[in-house]
């Protein structure tokens, strides 16, 4: 018998944030990356964890089971995650991939304030993208992937557009796995949302999660994971985060690149279980 169910919360600006829920045990909230949604990004992983954890897979506003809203700013996204976590009625662990890892960091930093202490009790980050860690070549690759996505989207081919964007951080082997799994065909509908999201992130003011002062506000234990075959700036970002949060550690996933939830779900599940199971 399936144990899948759903959970929803309404934010202060009236948006419903929803996600599927799987398994039983300690609550973990999984935050997806920029490309997909909760189920697309975590579907291959969650089955390895449901015997020990209650896995919540919410989607950001405008995706999956969540309602839409034009405000996709980083601060608003953190508010959404905090509303979701608060609605659980008990402390939860966060797991974030790529853009979702940065969102998890921002949420954990806000959770570390005196008024919210204990909302988030531990965090796993998979390759948080610290843009300040990029060298010129890496920046050109990512900027080029975004530009190509925009061109293809303007021509109406959203599947090719999202694949072009993924071609920045994903290796050729990862692109092939994602293609075969139907990941790009399913995520293509989010291209307009993603373009808006990227624009709002670029124009947002104030400190980012790369700021050491923001990272110092994260009081929960943090594990930063990265693939042995990933781009150098993801490894640099892992070192940066682990070196500035109060209780940080790093772990490499052998053979993985940026798309580990799609290509190495068993290894990722083992690292998550070891970290949260030790708490």
Buried (B, 14 or more C-beta within 10 A) or exposed (E): EEEBEEBBBEBEEEBBBBBBBBBEBBBBBBBBBBBBBBBBBBBBBBBBBBEBBBBBBBBBBBBBBBBEBEEBBBEBBBBBBBBBBEEBEEBBBBBBBBBBBBBBBBBBBBBBEEEBEEBBBBBBBBBBBBBEBBEEEBEEBBEEBBEBBBEBBEEEBBBBBBBBBBBBBBBEEBBEBBBEBEBBBBBBEBBEBBBBBBEBBEEEEEEBBBBEEBBEBBBBBBBBBBBEBBBEBBBBBBBBBBEBBEEBEBBBBEEBBBBBBBBBBEBBBBBBBEBBEEE
